Amino acid sequence: MVRWFALDTVLVVVSIQCWLSHEFGFENFLYRTMVDSKLIVFLCLATSSAYMIDRWMDGALNAPDMNNRHTIYIERYRWMLCSFVILVGAMLAIFLLLTPIIQLRLMVLGGVFVAYMVLLVMVTIINRRLVRLSSTGFAILKHVIVAACFASAMLVCRPFQVDLLWFWLCVFVLFNLWTHSMIERNQLIESNTINMSQSQWHLFYFKEPMIWFGWAMIIIMSVCLIQLNGLNGMWLGWCGSVVVQLWIMIKPAEFWYECGEVAFACPFIIGYCSQYV
C-alpha cells in the first residue's frame, strides 16, 4: 500500500506544506490565506497519481533505470488503472473547491507534466532508433524536470517565480532523486557481479561526474538554506537528512526508498514543529 500509492512521498508533501504555512504565514499574504486542507489533499492525490503514471510509463517504455518499483504497475496494470481513475476523480472533485487562481496555476502545472510525459516518450524513441543517449544523461534530464515540477507544485500558493526558496527546494528534490538513482545503479552493478571497490558509483570516486554532481548539490543546498533561515534547527535537521540519505545510499536496506523519503521529510517536520518549542 505504501509503495503503491507512494504514501512516503505523500508524507513529504504534507510536511513541506505545513512548513511553508508556518514559515511564511506572517510574511506572505498568499500563504496565510490559501494553504488549507483542501489544497494539501489535492497535492497528495496529484503526487500519488503522478508517481503511479510515471512509474508505469517507465516500465512500459523499458527505461534504462527500471526496477521492481516500475514492474509492479506493469504486472498489475488493471489495478493500476482502477487506482488511477479513483485518484483522478477525487482530484477533480477537490479541484472545483479551490480558488480560481490556484486552479489556473494547477492547470499550468498539469500541462507541464503532460508535456514531460510526451518528452519522455519522444526521448525514449529517439534513444532507441536515432541516437544513443547515455543512461546518466537520460536520468539527469528526467530528474531535473521532475524536481522543477515538484518544487513548483509545492509553491503553487504564490505566483510562479524562480527565487532562492524555489531553487533550494528544487535542488533538495534533485538530491533526493540522485540518491535513488545511485542506489539503483549500485544494485545493478552488484547484480552484474562487479567488484564494488572498482565501481564507478562509489561515494568518493571523484573521477565520476555524477559523484561531483552530488557533492556540489550538498554545498549549494547548505548555502541556500543558511541564506533562507540561518543556522537553526531546520538546518541541523537538513544536515541529518543528508547524512541519512548518503548512509542509505552506501548501505541500502530492504525499504531504502521509504527510509529515504522519511529522511527527506524530516527537515520540514522539524521546521514546522519548531514553532511549538
Secondary structure, DSSP 8 states (H G I E B T S, - for coil): -TTTTTHHHHHHHHHHHHHHHHHSTTT-HHHHHH--HHHHHHHHHHHHHHHHHHHHHHHHTT-TT--HHHHHHHHTHHHHHHHHHHHHHHHHHHHTTS-HHHHHHHHHHHHHHHHHHHHHHHHHHHHHHT----HHHHHHHHHHHHHHHHHHHHTTTS-----HHHHHHHHHHHHHHHHHHHHHHHHHHHHTT--GGG-TT-TT-TTSHHHHHHHHHHHHHHHHHHHHH-SSHHHHHHHHHHHHHHHHHHS--TTHHHHHHHHHHHHHHHHHHGGG-
